[in-house]
Amino acid sequence: MFIGNLKVNNPVFLAPMAGVSDAAYRILAQRMGCGLVYSEMVSDKGIHFRNEHTLFMLKTEAAERPLAMQLFGETPESMSEAAKYVEALGCADIIDINMGCPAPKIVKNNEGSALMLDPKRAFAIMAAVKKAVSLPVTVKMRKGWDDNHVNVLEMAKLAEAAGMDALAVHGRTREQFYSGRADWNIIAAVKQAVRIPVIGNGDVRTCRDLTEIFSRTGCDAVMIGRAAQGNPWIFREFTEFLKTGKVVPEVNAAERKAVIMEHLDMLLEKKGSYVGPREMRKHATWYTRGIEGGAELRRLFNLAETREDFISILEQLR
């Protein structure tokens, strides 16, 4: 498929997730066959004020590409300025606009999914960003704000009119956050309503889910979020299934250990000996979900402070 002038060879994408889809995890996802990775959401204000943490989030490597850099903000002026800065850095292949984040600290500033309540301003932001850059521009949105404000069809049409090159739809309202079932019917309705590529998002965890969401919605690609936490192998599994119809064998303990250590080592390299292990704790607990003895491993991981601690804990993984 094409997103603007960017050719994407695999329609299985990594969703933008704060605290998850950083550079280290994006590299792992790409290595497992992911077609397109999205960054954590990046603040337009952080870019404007050259915030040190924000600028760190804009550092990317060739191994992460193709990459969509997701921006969030509340005004056309600040968002277009941020998009220009990202394009000038050459750190991404796509600019993505966040209209889906449900976090209270984001929506209280009229950002993220709060933009679903203000179509006029949302359109102005999308149009301004598209005009400001030559990179493809996409947008990620939700079904609506709540059950009384389900307006994703209207917003999708505005996105197309603003020149968006693709749009992703999470089939939940902001009020739902991540509860309940994602509404794939609304994704199908969006696909019927617009001509630009539509990316389906929500509750795609298995090869069966993958088959069903493509079949039921007609979407052009799928975006994997929580099912990818501690499970970069999902991209290998889905890619192989789409190519051959075969389900790959379950990950063995040796590979699980190796990937956990590779992930940790990248975090150590990128974030240092203090932050790296502490950020790895949550990833390690996800990596050990559903395995025998996982509860005790997770307890120990949450106490780990050094690379040696992780090595010692992983020796118990059989």
Phi, psi and omega in degrees: 000160176244137169244103192064233178262009182265122177275128178244123189273347184221125185275028177242115189245155172270125181289154172288126180220120180299132179078003181233302188274057174275183186301318182299313182288327178297321178296316178299316181297317179297319181296332179273000175107007180302139184281327182202131178251145177250143179283168163300157180290138185243133183284131175295326178293321178300321177293315182302317183268006178054044177300134186300315180295319180296315180295327176297322180293341180271359178279121182229167180235163179300328183293348180268349188277148002284147188224135172255125177266117183267129180248148172228147181182183187236352181232149177300323183294312183289324180290320179291324176298315180296319180297319177299319181296315179298316180298319181296326178292333183071028186265001184210162178256343182217145167259126178245140181256126182276114172233027185231344185297127182265359187300134181305321182292341177270311185291334180293341177262016180063034179243177178060226184289348174299335179294340177295339179272355184225074184303323182297313180290322178300315179298318181298320179295312181299315181295320181293317180294316179300320180290332188281336187230163175260349176293155170301145180236131180234171179219143175245126183225171177253176178301327181165188179282311176207186184295340178270354180225062177267097188233025184296330178296315177299315182292324178296319178294323175295321178299316178296317180295329180281354177096014179299142183272345175190163175218145177252139181237119171269122188281038174229155174278168176297322181299328179287336191054254181236020181269168178067189180263142174291140182271098179285338179296325180289329176294319177298320180295321177295317180301322179287336188272340185230164180258345180282159179302141179242131181251121181273141184218133175127117173064036174255100187240336185229169177298326177296316177301318181301313178299316184292320182292322175296317183292316186280332185252335186073014183296158184274337181202165175238151180241123184258125181249260187300330180293345179267354181291119184069017184214062177296342179295343181299331180287323174294317181298311183290322180296315179295321180295319179294326182281318191238345185079005182261147176264125183288154180298156178296146181295134179271170185298321182297315180291322179300314178300315183297318181289322176301316181291322177297318178298313179300315182296325176292321178293322176298317181294318187272330188237357173094171188283346177266305184289319186307304181297325181289325174289329182290338183306309183294322178297317182297322178293326176291320181300335185253015174292138173076010179249157182297131181077011185296325182300315180291321177299318181295323177299316181290320179301323182290353176253353186292138181234345184223167176300321181296324177300316181295318178302314181297318180293319183292340176297339179274352181279121181241000000 
